[in-house]
Amino acid sequence: MTVKPPTDYSESSIRVLKGLEPVKQRPGMYTRTDNPLHIVQEVIDNAADEALAGHGKKIRVTLHTDGSVSVEDDGRGIPFGLHPQEKAPVIELVFTRLHAGGKFDKGQGGAYSFSGGLHGVGVSVTNALAKRLEVSSHRDGQVARLVFSGGDVVEKLHLRKALEGDRKQGTSVRVWPEARYFDAAALPLPELVHLLRSKAVLMPGVSVSLLQEKTRETQTWLYKGGLRDYLMQTLGADPVIPLFEAQGYADAGHESFAEGEGAQWAVAFTEDGHSVRESYVNLIPTTAGGTHESGLRDGLFQAVKGFIDLHALLPKGVKLMPEDVFARASYVLSAKVLDPQFQGQVKERLNSRDAVRLVSGYVRPALELWLNQHVDYGRKLAELAIKAAQTRQRAGQKVEKRKGSGVAVLPGKLTDCESRDLALNEVFLVEGDSAGGSAKMGRNKETQAILPLRGKVLNTWEVERDRLFANTEIHDISVAIGVDPHGPGDEPDLGGLRYGKVCILSDADVDGSHIQVLLLTLFFRHFPKLIERGHVFVARPPLFRVDAPARGKKPAAKMYALDEGELTAILDKLRKDGVREGAWSISRFKGLGEMNAEQLWETTLNPDTRRLMPVALGALDFLQTEQLIAKLMGKGEAAARRELMELHGDSVEVDI
């Protein structure tokens, strides 16, 4: 038997990826790889940002017969002079450097006040994943041309004087996507058409066109009616009340938001048919929604609920919930956010916490005014919401009847929620009475229940099932949840389950992690079907709060960081925004009990801004997971635990 020599691991083994190499190595980290639409969209977004800034009126996209795509605009043209620090043409830096762009200095007299581009990696990713990319920039009476291949310059910057037939200003980009990076090489035409049409809708007066060389067909979109016309054309069903359209933007003296931040929206309520729900941030389509959509939902709900309360329309015993108002709503929402925080580079979801308050703050008063000016329509909308609430409650009562009469008495320390809808209800298993107190005050009492736990929960890995209820805490957890302990091969009765989400909420320190592990052990060992069916979650409270002073147009703000990495990112961003070193203050949360009710709600309980991680087996199967937990929690496994710590101890950062 030949023994393979050990692989040499030395200083030379470490490879540093330079330039656009990281994009080519891991394209999925930077863009969608099912087809090249997103890398083309990055170019279209840049053209749209020029129009959004008021410097262009035309965007033209051409699908060439050779598989390439051209995007032309009549904006200011990308600057092609030398960058003062980098000593290279700016146009070359934009296409070859990650994190090089003109959209970082927002609110400080920057070139773009509002834009979708933020990360500065957009068109450089397009370039990295292209066989060939040609760019021309027209400005200052000159035309600059540059050609790339695989992200590298193959034809250096060439300048010439603008001729009589040339455009005065604007940028043209033609890109040949490299097929090997994508599952399918062809652009999905319906998605491209939808994208271009939506850009025209969101920028009234800007002409957006698509030319297909193969069929010689040209489609042009130019809207003057904006969101209202678009929603009515797309809806396909008559609204119950006339379509509600409004907008609201902050002025220079606004105490919370920068000048120009806000939203415009069109909302229609229908009794049947499919719903149309589209949202955008600075013209970027947010297909996975986000906090701006949460703001729209909150504003609509608060206004309708206020109208119903004012006119005493709610029947006895009916509880109104946000989804009752939102269930039959179709909408197009376009938000303007000065410094949008997206989830991932693909920007499909907005994560900016303040966007909930921003959008809700403009939607609610506008709809309240409209409803009170059109009381008959307000009554119709109220009727629609109340009908949805009654249907939801009836569905919840059917489940209730199947439970039988032998219902256990709920534990006295459980602060229950009012709703009985399994899809909405959540119970938080909270470490300690002080944190439990903050959670009770900060929660949404309609859907969120709190069960405080005293001290460390019992390690139940080796406890027999029939002895579990000897422990008060575990007895209370089981009774509160409404499910009896069971094994992996059992088929327990989940008809008594009282909450759709069972959330473990412990401190963000070592003790909190220990309690988290003890509870996960309990659920895996004695309530495995809850994990299997996706009912168990872990809440992630932040470790730090940063109080940032006002900067530029941005007001003073509180920011929360989950860990040291996020804290570093927040401080880097403040420095980039021009905040003086040390002008901020950092608070360290040693435990949930240190947070007041408002902080706990904002960071950990609010469904729109919290981080709730679903508990699942992941890459391991049940048996492998069982073996791993046995090593960690078994009484006779000290040697196995030592081996685990020796192997993996260095990869864990212990926060003591």
Number of C-alpha atoms within 10 A of each C-alpha: 3 4 5 6 6 6 6 8 8 7 7 7 8 8 7 7 10 10 13 21 14 16 23 16 11 11 17 15 14 19 23 17 18 15 18 25 20 21 25 25 19 22 22 23 23 20 28 31 24 23 23 24 14 14 18 20 19 21 27 21 24 17 19 15 11 9 12 19 20 22 23 21 26 22 27 20 23 21 18 25 13 14 14 9 6 9 10 13 15 19 23 24 19 22 27 24 21 20 15 19 21 17 20 22 18 20 20 15 10 12 15 21 22 24 27 27 25 22 17 19 22 29 26 27 25 28 29 28 28 23 18 21 27 19 22 23 28 27 21 13 13 17 23 22 19 21 21 22 19 21 25 18 17 14 12 11 16 12 15 11 13 17 11 7 6 12 16 19 21 23 24 22 23 22 25 23 28 19 15 12 20 17 12 13 17 15 18 12 11 8 11 17 15 10 18 24 21 23 27 26 26 25 21 16 17 22 21 24 20 21 18 15 13 10 8 8 9 13 14 15 18 18 21 14 12 19 26 20 13 18 22 19 10 10 18 12 16 15 19 16 16 11 17 17 19 16 16 19 19 17 13 11 10 14 12 16 23 21 19 18 22 25 26 20 22 21 23 24 23 20 14 11 11 13 19 17 16 18 23 26 26 24 25 27 21 22 14 13 19 24 22 33 28 19 24 26 21 22 26 24 24 20 22 23 21 14 22 20 11 11 11 9 14 17 9 6 8 13 16 23 20 17 17 21 27 17 16 21 20 22 25 23 24 26 24 24 26 23 22 21 17 19 15 14 18 18 22 19 24 25 20 18 20 17 27 22 19 26 32 25 17 21 28 22 16 19 22 20 12 17 19 14 11 12 13 12 16 21 19 13 21 20 16 19 25 23 16 19 21 17 11 19 18 12 14 16 12 10 16 16 11 10 15 9 7 6 10 9 9 16 17 10 14 20 20 21 18 14 22 19 20 16 13 15 21 28 26 27 23 23 26 19 16 16 23 25 16 20 31 23 14 20 22 17 16 17 20 24 24 24 25 23 23 12 12 16 19 17 16 22 19 11 13 9 14 8 9 18 15 9 12 14 19 19 15 20 22 19 19 25 19 20 19 17 21 18 14 14 8 10 9 16 12 14 14 18 21 23 26 19 23 24 22 22 29 26 25 22 15 13 17 17 14 15 23 23 18 19 20 21 22 21 18 27 21 22 21 22 23 21 18 15 11 14 18 27 21 20 23 19 24 25 21 20 19 18 16 20 17 14 16 15 19 19 14 15 14 13 16 20 19 16 14 11 9 15 20 12 12 17 18 12 13 18 14 12 17 12 18 12 9 10 12 17 11 16 11 12 17 14 20 27 19 14 17 15 20 15 18 24 21 17 24 22 26 17 14 19 19 18 18 19 13 15 18 16 12 8 8 11 9 15 8 12 15 16 11 16 16 18 19 19 18 17 11 10 12 13 10 15 17 14 12 14 14 10 10 10 12 9 8 8 7 9 9 6
